[in-house]
Amino acid sequence: MKFIMALDQGTTSSRAIIFDQNGKIVSVAQKELTQIYPNPGWVEHNADEIYTTQAVVAHEALISAKLPAASIAAIGITNQRETTVIWDRATGKPIHNAIVWQCRRTASCCDKLREEGFEPIIKSKTGLKLDAYFSATKVNWLLENIPGAKEKAEKGELLFGTIDTWLIWKLTKGKTHVTDHTNASRTMLYNIHTCEWDSEILAKLWIPKCILPTVVESCGHVADTDIFGGSIPIAGIAGDQQAALFGQACFGPGQAKNTYGTGCFMLMNTGTQPVESRHGLITTMAASYCGQTQYALEGSVFIGGAVIQWLRDELGMISTAAESEKIAKSVTDNNGVYLVPAFVGLGAPHWDAYARGTISGLTRGAGKAHIVRAALESMAYQTLEIVEAMAADAHTPLDALQVDGGASANNFLMQFQADVLGVKTVRPVVTETTALGAAYLAGLAVGYWQSTGDIIANRAVEQEFTPQMDAGTRALLISGWKKAVARAL
């Protein structure tokens, strides 16, 4: 029997998951990653640790499943997006720690570009907001601040990559320097219309083109690795959220998934044409396969499941995240209480960095259960705002929302989400959709699965939540949420 291995390199850990032909998990291994905070607002990772932990868990997953390398038909890679590594081409040694997507050290660089009127150029070419979140200004910072880096880069002695690129370069012992469309489209250096590194943006940021990786399809045999005791094709690459979209089998325009993690990330497939957002979303590339380039709209909620951690760790209202469901169900409604978790500002569609968290609608009759319920409901309301923005941008109504991530296990939240959206929410049996998406991309490339039809056939639904709320109640609740947000902005 043959299997597919997914390497899932995330912000807080490296994981390896082995899947069988039915898309079921055979084994899992995981190691946490050290978080480095050298200055306020700065976040780094040790790039060598990223690779080492990823290689170790891959070995452990094979050992746990009692499988030799020969049993793995292909490897798919999915990764934390935007995180930036630059290393020496000859020695393979990083010139500095990886700068993580969360890092805000280049905010002033973005402000300067904005003052110079460069923001519309960035948006029109890359589909992204001009923000320190993306890789471009991180690359610029490394070249400007590491002694000798700029001169070495201009001579072609350095290489740049997001985490997928770094892992593949290491797995192939320096033979392969590639990225895929999904990761390239998150660098703020890639023109998503021409599918090329953009010369104008590169020149503006003093980034030599020679340090950039070759861009390939998300689904395709790009290299081989022999570090696991035998040669295995590396055949799938996708950034984590696009991998989850693929793993949820959202292959057609209008199909969407939402991942309920620390934040919430919602992506809607818009087909083979990019859709420019006029309602606060990001235009990005979805996983490309079979010669077909696909696009998506993306909305990011900064505080999703983290609001439940806040209730537990800072307020002491709950002892476990799972307890929130029981407490929320102990009252029949929110009693007019709304919690807007703008702890670090509000993301899509508002993009207000100065918004702050509020609890509004408090009366003498409001209690702990109402606040806990309002915290859970806030995830659903924030998702609703993104759905409304996507419908306005794509002119495509949502007919169902595919869900995954830790908070998707909360039945109260999933039912409330269906109620406020007015469409069903669908939770799959296998919620490891990020790793599964990478596995599917790799498996398709080597013929392990023959078509996306095989993937759709594999997809097993654990539970569907259908709307049960009447239209009047729904409209009243949404109106209350919008008033609460206005007070937080």
N, C-alpha and C positions, 0 to 999 in steps of 0.2 A: 504493500500500500504506500501511496505517496501523500504528502501533506504540504501545507503552505505555512511559512513562518512570517509573522509580522513583527517588525522592530518598531516599537512605539516610544519614541524619545520625547518625553514631555518636560514641562517646566520644573516639576518637582521630583520626577523619577524617570528611570529608564525601564522599559518593560519589553518582554518578548512573549508572544502568544503564538502557539501552533494550532492551526485549524485543520479540520478534515474537509472532505468534499461537500458535506452538507452544511458547511459554515459553522460547525460546532467546535467549541474549545476542547483541545486535547490536553494542553498544559500551559501554565503561566509562570513566569518568573519576573521579579521586580526588585529594583534597588533604588533607594532614595538618592537624590542629588544635592550636593552642598550648595546652599544659597549664599552669595557673597554680596555684602552691602558696604562698599568702601566709603561712600559719602551719602548724605541724605538724598533720596530719590534716584540713587545709582543702584543698578542690579547687574551682577555678573555671574558667570559660571566658569569653571575650569574646563576648557575644551577637551583636554586629555582625559579628565574624569568622565565627561560625557561619553566619549568613545569607550573607555575601559568598562564603565558600568554596563553599557549597551552590549559589548562583546561578552561580558561575564553572564548576563541574564540569558543571552542566546544559548550559550553553552548549557546553562542550568535548565532551560526549557527542554533542550534535547535530552539531557540526562533524566529529567523528571518523566518524560514521555518514553524513555528507553528507546530512543531512535538514533540511528546513525545519520550523518550528513546526507548520505545517499537517499534517504527517505524524504528529503525536502525537495520538492519540485521547483520551488522558487522562493525568494525573499521579497517582501514588500516593506517599504520604509515610510513611516509617517512621523511627523516631527512638530515640535513647537515652532511656530512661524516667526519670521522677522529677526530672530536672534542671529547675531553676526560674528563670524570668525574670520580672521586673516592670519595666514601662516606662510612660513618660508617654503618656497617650492622645492628647494634642494634638501633641506633638513626635515621638513614636516613639522617643525616646531612653531606653535602659535606665537605671534608677536605680542600678545596680550590676552588676558581672559576674554571669553566670549561676552559680548554686550547683549544682555537679555532684552527681549521685546518690551518688558515693563519699564526699562531704564529711561529716565527723563533728562539725562545729562545734555542732550542736544536740543532741548526746547528753545534755547536762545538762538541756535542756528536756524531753526524753523521760523522763529519770529523775524529774523533778519531777512530770510528769503521772502517772507510774507510782505514785509515792508518794501522790498524791492519789486513787488508785483508778480512774483513767480508762482504764486499759489494756483491761479487759473491754468497755467501751463501744466503743472503737476496733475491737477484733476483731469484735464482733458486727455492727457496722454496715458496716465497710469490708472485712472478711475479711483484714486485714493485721495484722502484728505492730506494736506501738508501737516505732518505730525512726527514727533520723535519716536512714536510707536514703530514706525517702519525702518527698514535697514539702511536707507541711503545716507542719512546724516550720521549714523553710527559708523559707516565705512569712512566717511569724511573725517570724523573725529579721530579715528585710529590712525589714519594717514597723516593727519596734522599734528597729533600729539605724541606719537611714539617716535623717538629719535631715529632718523634714517629711513623711516617707513616710506615716505613719499618718494625718495630717490630710488629705493629698491623696487617699489611698485612700478615706477616709470620704466625701469629696466626689465620688467617682466619677472622679477625674482620673488614676488609675492603672489598668493592666490587668495581670493575671497570666496566665502560660501556661507549659505544658511546651513542649518544643522544637517539637513539631508545630504548636502554637498560634502560637508566635512566627514560624515559617516561613510559615504561611498568612497571617498578618496582614501580613507584609512582602511576600509574593508578590502580595497583593491591594491593596497600597498603603493599608493601614489600613481596608479595607472589611469584612473578615470576621474575627470573633473567636470561634473554635470549637475544640473538641477532640472526641475520640471516646471511646467507652466504655472502651477499653483503657487509654488514658492517664489518663482521669479516675479510673479505679479504682486507679491507682498514686499518687494524691496524698495519700491518707489523709484526704480531705475528702468523698469521694463515697460515698453509701449504695448499695451494690450490690444491695440488695433492693428499694428504692423507685425506684432509678435517678434520684436527685436529689442535689444538693449538700446536705450534712447541716447543718441549722441549729444543732444542739447543739454539734457539733465546731467549726463556724465561730465560734460565740460564745465557746467555751472558749479559742480561740487568737486572739481579737480580729481576725478576718479578715472584712472587709466582703464581702457576697455580690456587690456590684456590680462587683467587679474580676474575677470569675470568668467563663470563657468558656461559651458555650452548648454543651451536649453533644449530639453527633449520632452517627448510625450510622457504623461503620467503612467501610461501603460505601455511597456516595451522592455525588451531584454537589452539593458544598457551595459552590463558588465557581469563579471563572475567573481566570487570570493572563494578562497580555499582555506580560510582560517579556522573552519569548523571541522576539519578532518576530511574534506572532500570538496570538489568544485560545485558551487550552487549559484544559479543565475540570480542576479538582482534585477527584478523586472517590474517593480511598481514603486512609484514615488508620489506622495501627495502631502501637503500641509494638513495639520490635524483636522481643521474644520471641513475642508474640502473632502478629505478622506471619509469623514463621518457622513457627509452628504451622499457620497458614493455607496458607503456601507448601508445606508438606509434605502438604497435603490431608488433615489430621486433622480431619475434619468431624463425626465421630460420637463419642458417649460411649465412653471407654476407649481412644481412639486417642491416641498420645503421641509426642512428639519430644524429642530431647536435642541441645543445641548444645554441642559441645566446643570452647570458646574458651579464653580466659585462665582463666575459671571454667567451670562447666557449668550450663546452665539447662535444666531439664526441665519441660515442661508436658503435662498430660493433659486432654483435652477431657472435661468432665463433663455436657455437654448444656445444656438450658435451665434447669436449677436449680443454684444454688450449693451446693457441698458443704462443710460446715464441717470443717476439719481438726482432728483430735485427735492427730495424730502429727507435728507440727512443720512442716507445710507452710503455704503461703499460699493463700487462696482469692481468685481474681481473675477479671476478665471477659475472655473471649476475644473475638475480632473479631465484631462484630455485622453481619448482612447480611440483606437481604430481609425486614426487619421482625422478625427473630428475634434475641433476646438470648441469647448463649451464655456459658458459664462454664468455668473451668479451675482445676485445682490446679497449683501451681508449687513446685518445689524448687530451691534455689540452692546450688551447690557453689562455695565461694570460690576454691579453688585446683584448677584442672583442668590445662589445657595449660601453665599457669605453672610447674608442677613440672618440666616438661621444660626450660623456659628456665633454671630454677634449676640443673639438672644441667649445662647448657651454660655459663652465665655465672658462677655462684658456685663450682661444684665442678670445672668443666673436664673432666667425664667424657665429654662428647660435644662435637663441633664444630658439628653441625647437628641440628635437631630430627628430620629424616628419618633420621639415623643411629641413633636410638634403637631403631627397629624391628629393624634388622639385629642390633644388640647383644643385644636381648631374646630374639631367636630363636636366639642362639648357645648358650643353655643350655636344658635340657629343662624346668626348673621354677624356682620362686623360691627353692628350697633353704631354705624356712622364713623368708625375709626379707620383712618388710612395712614399707612406708613410708607413714606417715600425714602428709599435707602440711598440717598445721594451722598454717601460717605466720602467719595472721591470725585464728586461732581456727577453729572448725568451723561451717559453715552448717547447712542442713537435713539431717536432722531434729533435730540436736543443739542448735544455737544456743548454743554454748559459746564466748564471746569470749575465754576465758582458756586454752583448749586450745592446746597447742603441738606443733610437728612432732616426730615420732619415727621412728627406724629401729630396728626390733626384730627379734629372731630371728637376730642375727649370730653366726656361728661362724667358726672358723679357715678353713673351706672356702668362706665367702661371699666373692664377688669383685665387681668393678665391674659385670659383666653382670647379677648378681642384683639389685643396687641399681637399675640402670636398668630392669630388668624390673618390679621392685616399684613403681617410680615410675609406669610406664604402667598397671600393674594397679590402682593406687590410684584412678584415674579411673573404672574399671569398678566397683570396690567401692563408691565413694561414690554412683555412679548406682544401684547395686543397693539401697542403703539408701533412696533416694528412691522407687524403684519399689515396695519393700515398704510404705513409708508410704502411697503412693498407693493401692495395692491394699487396704490396711486402711481408708482413709478412704472410698474410692469404692465398695468392695465389687465392684470390676470387675477381673478379672485381665488382665494385659497379654498380648496375643497377638503383638505385634511392636513393635519400637522403631525409629522413623524417626530417622536421624542426620544431622547436618551440622556445620559448623564445621571449623576447621583440623585438629584432631587426628583427625577422622573419616577422614582420608586414611591413617591408620596401620592397616594390615591386621591386624597382631598385636593391637592394642587392640580393633579391631572384632570379631575372632574371640573374644577373651577375654571381651568384653562379652556376646556371645551365649552363651558357655559358662556364665558365672556367673549370668546371668539365666534361662537355660533357655528363651529365646525368640530368634527370629531378629532380627538387626539389619539394617536396610535403608538403603543409601546411594544417594541419587539421582544422576543424571548432572549436574544443575545443583545445586550445593551452595550457591549464593547464594539460599538460601530466604527470608531476611529481605526482601530487595529484591523477590524474586519474589512473596511474599505481598502486599506493598503494591501491586504491579502487578496481581495478580489481583483485588484488592478494587476498584481503580479501573476495571479493564476490565469487570468484572461490572456496575458501576454504569452504564456508558455503552453496554452491549450489545456490547462487543468480544468478550467471551465470554458465551455465553447462560446458562450454568448451572455449578454446581460439577461437573457431569458432564464438561464440557469440560476443566476443570482436572485431574480424575482421569485423563482420557484423555491429557492432555499429559504426565503424570508418567512419566518414564523412569527405571528403576532401573539404576544402574551396577553394583552388586553386592549380593548378599544373603549374610549370614553365618549359618549354621545351627548350633545347639548340637552339639558333638561330645564334650563331657566327660561321663564317667559320674557318676551321682548321688552316689556315695560320695566321689569326689575333690572334687566341687563342694562338698559339705557340709563336708569337712575344711578346704578353703581358706577358706570363708566364716567358719567358726568361728575360724580363725587371725586373720582380719581383725578380727573383733569383739573379740578379746582385745587386739589391737594398739590399736584405737580406745580401749578402756577405759583403757589406759596413757597415752594422749594427753590424755584429758579431765581 
